[in-house]
Every structure is written in C-alpha cells, then in structure tokens.
Amino acid sequence: MSKEAAVLKIELAGAPYPLWRRVQVDLDTTLEDLHTIIQILFFWDNAHLHHFIVGKEIYSPENDDEVGDFKVED
C-alpha cells in the first residue's frame, strides 16, 4: 500500500535569479523532516534561521511568541 504524497515547489525569495526545487514528500512528513529535506535539496548545512508560514501562523524552532502579525508555534 502506498502512502499519499504531496509535490512541493520550494522557491527562494530574494535570490538574484529564479532558484527553486521540486520534491515529493509523504503527507505525514513533519516540518522537522521537511527542514532536513530542504537542507539537502539546496546543499545547505543548517547554518541559517528558518520558519514555515502556514496561513497566518509561523512554525519555528525559535523562541519568539510573535513575528509581525503572525503567531509562532513550535
């Protein structure tokens, strides 16, 4: 039995040229695992702050309670 999956197009905002990757992930992939996948896709070494925005919520490993108009969730 195969799992359900999503195809994501991940774009870097502010890059001097279009920079993106397309990846397929299982629907039950955690944000922590997605962070690891993104690190691999862009050949990064986990040296930058990051967060995920979903609607009006930000999910971040940082300790901020709010960022602008967004409520932060761990």
Summary of the structure (lengths in Angstrom):
residues: 74
radius of gyration: 13.7
end to end distance: 31.7
largest distance: 43.0
contacts: 130
relative contact order: 0.15
helix: 15%
strand: 35%
